[in-house]
Amino acid sequence: MTTLLDDLRLAVTPARVRDHQSELNLYRRDASNFDGNTSVVCFPTTTDEVQAVVRACVAHRSPYVARGSGTGLAGGATPLDGAVVVSLAKMNRVLSVDAAARQAWVEPGVLNLDLSRHVAHLGLHFAPDPSSQQSCTIGGNVANNSGGPHCLADGVTAAHIVALEVVLPEGDIVMIGGEDPEPMGLDLRGAFVGSEGMFGIATKICVRLTQNAPAVRTMLLDFTTVESGAETVSAIIADGMVPAALEMMDALCTRAVEEYIHAGLPMDAAAILLAEVAGLSHGLEDEVARIIAIGTAHGARTVRVAQDEAERALLWKGRKTAFGAIARIKPNYYLHDTVVPRRKLPEVLNQVYEIAQRHDLLVMNVFHAGDGNLHPLLVFDKREPGVMARVHAAGEEIVRVSVAAGGVLSGEHGIGLEKRDYMPLMFDPADLAAQASMRSAFDPTGLANPAKVLPSPAGCGDVHNVPEGAWI
């Protein structure tokens, strides 16, 4: 009888099946704080090869995990129990672009920012823009229904996926959705986006492209309290505006970013708010004036309006490099992702600061304020004895206070391993059973990314608690 390794080498050629320990170590985790283990990594380049890999795994009853760039922060691409890692990094072609229909077919390994660069000459872009867009893949965006700063007005990934070619968990190839505006039948496309690898592997993705706005204005407002900034965000939305983006950073984050990129950010501010409006040039000045007036009424000390594209790009560089900038403070961080009602932002932020202080941790807050998507960064040095226990205890408290405030577990990072065991905070047993039934409909064997999202016994397959040592 052939071994799994033999069949994988037949599926994608021996050169693209790697099992040396030094290489396996590179794929045992994603960008989360979870550590796993894999027995083999394979690199298919076509749909047929992905199908052959999946069928080999099913034949040998081996779990498998699809992986893009490994930028996920919830442990969704962390392999457990020696699962096969199916890396889609080599499936990185833009297959076609229809500028008139504003659609493009891409492979899952295409980088988010590369797609926008590819269609920039057509005056188009791919709207979802995670902070990791220079390195995250479209396939990963689909798996986690990723968002980004500019999803306040444009919507998260699900709003920009038209159709998908998918290798189902038992190896069949199907087309989900369609290029027609209203495809017939159930919205399986909507079910698949955000399914975190449990419903199959997307091998071709039809994305909706967005026309570049004719004019954009970007403002930076600074405040003496975080509460004033958060209240300004709610007031802007209450005034009837939905800006392209409303992003906030607190004092510690602002100082780290300024020391990193030197964008002229106010180092003494308790919070800064990056607000951007986009649309027809004649209407933008009115929105800029209204935002300035609202900010001033809520205590904004100064308002800086970017004068050109270079200044705008520098301000956004500050926001999108915030996570990298924290290395100037301490070498490690744990980035959370919860969503709370906008009106509860000041209350929950105060609780986050109190939790961090009580656990003797530094916390930096940088978040999508417009839709209440919090991203508290717990900053630490994991070499410090006992620090990981404090980090995880604080993280759990942050999740619990967010849900208690009427929020949800995740806005864009997904559930993965990180928040799997918190699902009962939001869903009762009947809800979880319904989700498990959906998962079983797509994956009867339970081999597609098992032990993720659904806590036992609602999950299917070999679902168990996070193994000892998975946290690093």
Secondary structure, 3 states (H helix, E strand, C coil): CCCHHHHHHHHHCHHHEECCHHHHHHHCCCCCCECCCECCEECCCCHHHHHHHHHHHHHCCCCEEEECCCCCCCCCCCCCCECEEEECCCCCCEEEEECCCCEEEECCCCEHHHHHHHCHHHCEECCCCCCCCCCCEHHHHHHHCCCCCCHHHHCCHHHHEEEEEEECCCCCEEEEECCCCCCCCCCHHHHHCCCCCCCCEEEEEEEECEECCCEEEEEEEEECCHHHHHHHHHHHHHCCCCCCEEEEEEHHHHHHHHHHHCCCCCCCCCEEEEEEEEECHHHHHHHHHHHHHHHHHCCCCEEEECCCHHHHHHHHHHHHCHHHHHHHCCCEEEECCEECCHHHHHHHHHHHHHHHHHCCCEEEEEEEHHHCEECEEEEECCCCCCHHHHHHHHHHHHHHHHHHCCCECCCCCCCCCCCHHHHHHCCCHHHHHHHHHHHHHHCCCCCECCCCCCCCCCCCCCCCCCCCCCEC
